Amino acid sequence: MPCTNIEQSSYLNATPTEVDYLVNNFTSSLRTTLDTVAPVKTKASNQKYLTPWYNSQTRILKQITRKLERKWRVTNLEDHHLAWRNSLLLYKKALRKARTCYYSSLIEENKNNPRFLFSTVARLTKSQSSTEPTIPLTLTSNDFMNFFTNKIFIIREKITNNHSTDVILSTATFSTIDVKLDSFSPIDLSELTSVINSSKPSTCLLDPIPTKLLKEVLPLINSSILNMINLSLIIGYVPQAFKVAVVKPLLKKPSLDPALLANYRPISNLPFISKILERVVVKQLTDHLQRNGLFEEFQSGFRAHHSTETALVKVTNDLLMASDSGLISVLVLLDLSGAFDTVDHNILLERLEHAVGITGTVLQWFVSYLSNRLQFVQVNGESSSHTKVIYGVP
């Protein structure tokens, strides 16, 4: 596979067709190479329960206990039975201690990671199922795709019946942004390597090879990936292969009936390289927002050093301050249905241009990013038909 760098000056002369060809050729080469070197083989295996706290000490105690049990069953003597029982109690005690030490250490190491702590506690208290519920065979991939699509259309219809897009745009007030972001800066190999290595090794159905393997062979293919990323940034075009998502229906709660479509939420999975491109864009966009003070004052989501924790601290502090002043507080909580799935592309692009100062090839990149997006559902080894994403953001 060719891995030569393209001169930066030639980036400007590239066309969207050439970018798509480069991406498709790269993906095809990786998939063909993997199929040749390591063809897929089907093998049945029993489900194994992970016990990461199981150590050499507990393993030795288990071997001793099994040996004493076999000896007792052969001789049937009471002394041998007592020795086996004492050894079994000692083994169980050591197992509980090892498990306690493991989780104590795990919680201590991740004490600043609330998401990890919540999921760990849920798993330990059995409030969250350790295995994903099986989707009934009566529900097909097209059933899910139609349900998710119709849900968005119904919500959008209710919105547009009350407020048309033209009214929303005409009544919106925009501040004047002195500094514009009209072009992205190309990245170098060191930055690309850093972004890829710091990304989660998750793999989706659309990836040509497992992400873990991609990271291992990165020195051999990093130039090709760099060319794709920089071409996209400079000419303001997102390759079509990066705009196809495979949707995985996820049960909202383990206790819900898996036979009802309304109990599922759609989770969109994108190819790994497309997520790398997104992370590069996010970095440069965030720097622009930070430099020009364009973040909302109380925004906690999708912002560095902010989280639900900082939002709760702010709300709690305001309530306590009001209480100390003898005031009465009223808390209004809004839950928007399909908030990200119902975003209007025209309104979003209008806000990016006039409220955030996005212009030039950067605005062109976002137009390309939002247009001609496709998605399909994959359940029980079956894929639905592809549908166009008219509203919402991945």
C-alpha positions in Angstrom: 0.0 0.0 0.0 1.5 3.4 -0.9 2.2 5.6 2.1 3.8 8.6 0.6 3.1 12.1 1.8 1.3 14.4 -0.6 2.9 17.9 -0.9 0.8 20.5 0.9 0.6 22.7 -2.2 -1.1 19.9 -4.1 -3.8 19.6 -1.5 -5.5 22.8 -2.9 -5.8 21.2 -6.3 -7.5 18.1 -5.0 -11.2 17.4 -5.8 -13.8 15.6 -3.7 -13.7 12.7 -6.2 -10.0 12.3 -5.6 -10.5 12.4 -1.8 -13.2 9.7 -2.0 -11.0 7.6 -4.2 -8.1 7.9 -1.8 -10.3 6.8 1.2 -12.0 4.0 -0.7 -8.6 2.7 -2.0 -7.1 2.8 1.5 -10.1 1.0 3.1 -10.1 -1.6 0.4 -6.4 -2.3 0.7 -6.6 -2.8 4.4 -9.6 -5.1 4.1 -8.0 -7.2 1.4 -4.7 -7.5 3.3 -6.5 -8.6 6.4 -8.6 -11.2 4.5 -5.4 -12.5 2.9 -3.3 -12.7 6.0 -6.0 -13.6 8.6 -9.2 -14.9 6.9 -12.3 -15.1 9.1 -12.9 -18.4 10.7 -16.0 -19.3 12.7 -15.4 -21.0 16.1 -17.8 -21.8 18.8 -16.7 -20.9 22.3 -18.2 -21.0 25.8 -18.9 -17.7 27.6 -16.2 -17.1 30.2 -16.8 -15.0 33.3 -14.0 -12.6 33.9 -12.4 -12.6 37.3 -9.5 -10.1 37.1 -8.9 -10.4 40.9 -8.0 -14.1 40.6 -4.2 -14.2 41.4 -1.5 -16.8 42.0 -2.3 -17.2 45.7 -6.0 -18.0 45.1 -5.0 -20.3 42.3 -2.6 -22.3 44.5 -5.3 -22.5 47.3 -7.8 -23.8 44.7 -5.4 -26.5 43.6 -4.8 -27.6 47.2 -8.5 -27.6 47.9 -9.2 -29.7 44.8 -6.5 -32.2 45.7 -7.8 -32.6 49.3 -11.3 -33.1 47.9 -10.2 -35.9 45.6 -8.3 -37.5 48.5 -11.4 -37.4 50.7 -13.7 -38.9 48.1 -11.2 -41.8 47.5 -10.7 -42.6 51.2 -14.0 -41.3 52.6 -12.2 -40.6 55.9 -13.5 -38.0 58.3 -10.1 -36.4 58.8 -9.6 -35.9 55.1 -13.2 -34.5 54.9 -12.3 -32.0 57.7 -9.1 -31.0 56.0 -10.9 -30.4 52.7 -13.6 -28.2 54.4 -10.9 -26.1 56.2 -9.0 -25.6 53.0 -12.2 -24.7 51.1 -13.0 -22.0 53.7 -9.5 -20.6 53.5 -9.8 -20.5 49.7 -13.1 -18.6 49.8 -11.8 -16.2 52.3 -8.7 -15.4 50.2 -11.0 -15.1 47.1 -13.2 -12.5 48.9 -10.1 -10.6 50.1 -8.6 -10.5 46.6 -11.9 -9.3 45.1 -12.2 -6.6 47.7 -8.6 -5.4 47.2 -9.1 -5.4 43.4 -12.2 -3.2 43.4 -10.8 -0.9 46.2 -7.7 -0.3 44.1 -9.8 0.2 40.9 -12.1 2.8 42.6 -9.1 4.6 44.1 -7.4 4.8 40.6 -10.5 6.2 39.0 -11.8 8.4 41.8 -11.8 11.4 39.4 -13.8 9.5 36.7 -17.5 9.7 37.8 -18.8 7.8 34.7 -16.5 4.8 35.5 -17.4 4.9 39.2 -21.2 4.9 38.5 -20.9 2.0 36.1 -18.7 0.0 38.5 -21.1 0.6 41.4 -24.1 -0.4 39.2 -22.3 -3.6 38.2 -21.4 -4.5 41.8 -24.9 -3.8 43.1 -26.4 -5.8 40.2 -28.5 -2.8 39.3 -27.1 -3.0 35.8 -27.1 -6.2 33.7 -23.6 -7.5 32.8 -24.9 -9.0 29.6 -26.8 -7.2 26.8 -30.3 -8.4 26.3 -31.0 -10.3 23.1 -33.1 -8.6 20.5 -36.1 -10.8 19.6 -36.0 -12.3 16.1 -39.5 -10.9 15.6 -37.9 -7.4 15.3 -36.1 -6.8 12.1 -33.5 -4.2 11.2 -36.0 -2.5 8.9 -38.5 -2.3 11.8 -35.9 -0.4 13.9 -34.9 1.8 11.0 -38.5 2.8 10.2 -39.3 3.4 13.9 -36.3 5.6 14.5 -36.9 7.6 11.3 -40.6 8.1 11.9 -40.0 9.2 15.5 -37.8 12.1 14.3 -40.3 13.1 11.6 -43.1 13.2 14.1 -41.1 15.4 16.5 -40.0 17.6 13.7 -43.5 18.0 12.4 -44.7 19.2 15.8 -41.8 21.7 15.9 -42.4 23.1 12.5 -46.2 23.4 13.0 -45.5 25.8 15.9 -42.4 27.5 14.7 -41.1 27.4 11.1 -37.4 27.5 10.3 -37.7 31.0 8.7 -39.3 32.4 11.8 -36.6 30.9 14.0 -33.8 32.3 11.8 -35.4 35.7 11.5 -36.0 36.2 15.2 -32.5 35.0 16.2 -30.0 37.7 17.3 -26.4 37.2 16.4 -23.4 39.0 17.9 -20.7 40.3 15.6 -17.6 38.1 15.7 -14.4 40.1 14.9 -12.2 37.0 14.5 -13.3 34.5 11.9 -12.3 30.9 11.5 -12.1 30.5 7.7 -9.6 27.7 7.3 -8.3 24.7 9.1 -4.6 24.1 9.8 -3.2 20.9 8.4 -1.8 18.6 11.1 1.6 16.7 11.2 2.4 13.1 11.8 3.1 13.6 15.5 -0.3 15.2 16.1 -2.1 12.5 14.2 -0.3 9.8 16.1 -1.2 11.4 19.4 -4.9 11.6 18.5 -5.0 8.0 17.3 -3.2 6.6 20.3 -5.3 8.5 22.8 -8.6 7.3 21.1 -10.6 4.4 22.4 -9.8 1.2 20.5 -13.5 0.6 19.6 -14.3 -1.0 16.3 -17.5 -0.8 14.3 -18.9 -2.9 11.5 -17.7 -0.4 8.9 -14.0 -0.5 9.9 -11.8 -2.5 7.4 -9.6 -3.9 10.2 -9.9 -3.9 14.1 -8.9 -0.6 15.6 -6.4 -2.4 17.9 -4.6 -3.8 14.9 -4.7 -0.5 13.1 -2.9 1.1 16.1 -0.2 -1.6 16.0 0.5 -1.1 12.2 0.1 2.7 12.4 3.8 3.4 11.5 3.1 1.7 8.1 -0.1 3.5 7.2 0.1 6.8 9.1 1.1 8.8 6.0 -2.0 7.6 4.1 -4.2 8.5 7.0 -2.5 11.9 7.3 -3.2 12.7 3.6 -6.9 11.8 4.0 -7.2 14.0 7.1 -5.4 17.0 5.7 -7.1 16.8 2.3 -10.5 16.9 4.0 -9.4 19.9 6.2 -7.9 22.0 3.4 -10.5 21.6 0.6 -13.5 21.6 3.1 -14.9 18.2 2.1 -15.8 15.1 4.2 -15.4 11.8 2.3 -18.6 10.0 1.7 -17.4 6.8 3.4 -17.0 8.8 6.6 -20.7 9.8 6.5 -22.2 6.4 6.7 -23.3 5.2 10.2 -24.3 1.8 11.4 -27.1 2.2 14.1 -27.2 -0.2 17.0 -30.5 -0.3 18.9 -29.7 -0.2 22.7 -32.3 -1.1 25.3 -32.8 2.0 27.5 -33.0 -0.1 30.7 -32.4 -3.8 31.3 -35.8 -4.1 33.0 -37.7 -2.9 29.9 -39.5 -5.3 27.5 -37.0 -6.0 24.6 -40.0 -6.8 22.3 -41.1 -3.1 22.2 -39.4 -0.8 19.7 -40.1 2.3 21.9 -37.8 0.8 24.6 -34.8 1.2 22.4 -32.5 4.2 21.6 -30.4 4.4 18.5 -26.6 4.5 18.9 -24.7 5.5 15.8 -21.3 4.0 15.2 -18.9 5.6 12.6 -15.7 4.3 11.1 -12.6 4.9 13.3 -10.8 7.2 10.9 -13.9 9.4 10.5 -13.9 9.9 14.3 -10.2 10.8 14.1 -11.1 13.5 11.6 -13.8 14.7 13.9 -11.4 15.0 16.8 -9.0 17.0 14.8 -11.8 19.4 13.8 -13.1 19.6 17.4 -9.6 20.6 18.6 -9.3 23.5 16.2 -12.9 24.6 16.6 -12.6 24.5 20.4 -9.5 26.6 20.3 -11.3 29.2 18.2 -14.2 29.2 20.7 -11.9 29.5 23.7 -9.7 32.3 22.2 -12.8 34.4 21.4 -14.8 33.7 24.5 -17.7 32.1 22.5 -18.7 29.4 25.0 -22.0 29.9 26.8 -21.3 31.1 30.3 -23.0 28.2 32.0 -22.2 25.5 29.4 -21.0 22.2 31.1 -21.5 19.7 28.3 -18.8 19.1 25.6 -16.4 21.5 27.3 -13.0 20.8 28.9 -12.9 20.8 32.8 -16.7 20.8 32.9 -19.2 18.0 33.5 -22.5 17.2 35.1 -20.6 17.6 38.4 -19.7 21.2 37.8 -23.3 21.9 36.7 -24.7 20.4 39.9 -22.2 22.3 42.0 -23.4 25.6 40.4 -27.1 24.8 40.9 -26.5 23.6 44.5 -24.5 26.7 45.3 -27.2 29.0 43.9 -29.9 27.2 45.9 -27.9 27.5 49.1 -27.1 31.2 48.5 -30.8 31.9 47.9 -31.8 30.0 51.0 -29.3 31.9 53.1 -30.9 35.1 51.8 -34.4 33.9 52.8 -35.5 33.5 49.2 -37.7 30.8 47.7 -36.3 28.8 44.7 -38.1 27.1 42.0 -36.2 24.5 39.9 -37.5 23.8 36.3 -36.1 20.8 34.6 -36.5 20.3 30.8 -36.0 17.0 29.0 -35.9 17.4 25.2 -37.0 14.3 23.3 -34.5 13.4 20.5 -32.5 16.6 21.1 -29.5 15.7 19.0 -31.5 13.8 16.4 -33.8 16.7 15.6 -31.2 19.4 15.0 -32.1 21.5 11.9 -29.1 21.7 9.6 -30.0 25.1 8.2 -30.3 26.7 11.6 -27.1 25.0 12.8 -25.1 26.3 9.8 -26.6 29.8 10.2 -25.5 29.9 13.9 -22.0 28.6 13.0 -21.6 31.4 10.5 -23.1 34.4 12.3 -22.8 33.5 16.0 -19.5 31.6 16.0 -17.6 33.2 13.1 -17.2 30.1 10.9 -16.6 31.0 7.3 -14.6 29.9 4.2 -13.6 26.3 3.8 -14.4 25.6 7.5 -18.0 26.5 6.9 -17.8 24.5 3.6 -16.5 21.5 5.6 -19.5 21.6 8.0 -21.9 21.9 5.1 -20.2 18.8 3.6 -20.2 17.0 7.0 -24.0 17.5 7.4 -25.0 16.7 3.8 -25.6 13.3 2.2 -25.3 11.4 5.4 -26.6 7.8 5.4 -27.4 5.3 8.1 -28.6 1.7 8.5 -29.5 -0.6 11.4 -27.7 -3.9 12.0 -29.4 -6.5 14.3 -29.1 -10.2 14.5 -26.7 -10.3 11.6 -29.1 -8.5 9.3 -28.7 -5.0 7.8 -31.6 -2.6 7.0 -31.9 -0.5 3.9 -29.8 2.7 3.9 -31.8 5.9 4.8 -30.7 9.5 4.4 -30.1 11.6 7.6 -32.1 14.8 7.0 -32.0 16.1 10.6 -29.7 15.7 13.5 -26.0 15.4 14.1 -24.0 12.2 14.8 
